[in-house]
């Protein structure tokens, strides 16, 4: 997968030195409030290795994200392929997770737009979706800012336990035709 560079961010392959800040981020209850549980270090390391392997195989996987001004690792942003396990699979999702100190600065929006551009312009995808728990208003705002359109009706995420407060999810999407029409296209390098 190509490395993406925006005005303030580098979306790149994962490095060994990302493991420690990634694990710290994934253990932070503030960051993980919209996930069933914070991750153990072993879970975080395994996720990083899955992302790294998928990128090496030229598959969709979230990139490690660093700020250009400080070269600081701040989280991940990118595309993920889901072959099954979701009511609308197969699909490609755009997603993000950033360390709390980097919230509210437009980084998720900036990186997600670059990911959409990569997905539609470079990979030729027909549709990209994004989902989150109904409790996650901040991520839903990012979905709206990047031009995704909310699908009718919510869904119960099959990987979240029945009755769990995070089981109900919203689903947003954008089609290739919408992207190419320029209705939602934003210059991700400005």
N, C-alpha and C positions, 0 to 999 in steps of 0.2 A: 504494500500500500504506500501511496505517496505520503510524504510529510506535507502538512498544510501549514501555511504561515498567514496570519491575519495581521491587522494593524498592531495588535498588542500581544498576540499569542502564537505559540508554536505547538501544533498537534503532531506528536511524533511517536516513534516506537518506544516501548518501555525499556528502562535501564535498571540495572541492579540497584542503583542508589535510590530509585523510586520506591522500593519496597517499604522502607521505614516510614516515610511520610504518608504513603498510601495506607499502611496499617493503622497509623495514628488517626487518619481521617475516618477510616472505616470503623474504628472503635469509638468515635466521638458520638455521644448520644444526640447532640444537636444535628449532626449530619445525617444520622440514621433514624431520625424520628419518624420518617415515612416508610421505613422498612421494618419487618417483624422483629429483628434483633440487630444490635451492633455485631460486627464480625470479629471472630477470634483471629489472631495473627496468622494461623495456618489457613483459614478461609480466605483472608486477604491475599496472602502469597499465592494461593492456588488460583484465585481470580486473575491476578496479575499475569501469572504464567499462561493461563488460557488466552488472555488478550494478546500477549506477546506471540504465542504460537499461531493464533488466527491471523495476525498481521503478517507474520513470516510466510504464511500459506496464501497470502493475498486474498484473504477472506474479510468480511466485515467484522470489525471489532473496534471498540473505543480506543482512541489514542490517549497516551499520557499527555497532559497539557502543562506547559510551562509559560510563565510570563516572559516576554522578550526583554523587558527592562531589567529584570533581576535574575533571569534564568532559574526561577524558583518553580518547583513542581507544585501545582495547585489542585490537581484532580484529574478527572478524565472527561472527555467529550468524544462522541462519535457514533458510528452506526453499528448495530448488532443484528445478526440474522437469526430468526427463530423459525426452524423447520416445522415444529409442532408444539403442542403444549399450551397454545393460546387459541381462543375461539376464532380468531381471524388469521391464523398462521396458514401457510408460510407468509412471512413478512420481514421487512427490514425496519428497525426502529432507530430513531435518533434519540440519544439520551446523554445525560451528564450527571456528574457528581463532583462537587467542588468542596474543598476545605472551607469551614465556616468563615474564616477571616477574609475570604475572597468573594463572599456573597455581596450582592447589591451593587456590583460595579460593571455589570453588563458582560462579564466574561462568558457566562453560559450562552447568552444570546449570540454573541460574536462567534463563538466556536461552533454552535449549532447551525448557524447560517453557512459557515464554511463547510460543515459536514453535509448539509443539504446540497450545496453546490457540487461537492465531490460526488455524492450519490446520483444526482440527476445528470450533471454535465459530463462526468468522467466514467461512471459506472453504467449510465443509461437505465437506472431503475425506473419502474413504472409508478411506484407509490412508496412513500416513506410515512411511517406512523410514529406516534409517540404516546406513551401511556403513563399514568401515575395514579396513586391513591387519591380518592376524592378529597382527602385532608390536605393535600399538597398544593395549596394555592400559588406558591411561588413558582413551582415548575409549570403549573398550568398557565401562569402569566407569560413565561418564556415561550411556551408553545404558541400562544396567541401572538406574541411579538414577532416570531419568526414566520408567521403567516399560515400556520397549520389551522385546519378547520375542525371543529368539534363534531364528532359523530353522534348521531342520535342514540340516546340510551347509554347507560353505564354497563359495565360487565363485572362479574365476580371473578377475580384473578384466581385461576386454578392452582397456583403455587402458594396461595395464602390460605391458612386454615379457615374452615367454615366458621362464620360468626366473628372472626377477628376484625377489629376496627379498621384495618387496612385492606380488607378483601375487596371492597367496592372500588373500581377504577374508572377513570374517564379515558377516552380514546380520541386522539386527534390524528388527522392525516393531511397529506398533500399529494396530489398526483403530478406526474411528469408534465401533463398538459397544463396544469395550473402554473407550475414552475416555468415552463417554456413560454407561456403567455405573458410572463413578467408581472403578473398581478401581485405576487408576493416577493419578487426577487429584490434583494437588498445587496448592495455592494459590500461584500464581507471583507474587503481590503481597505475600506476607507475608515 
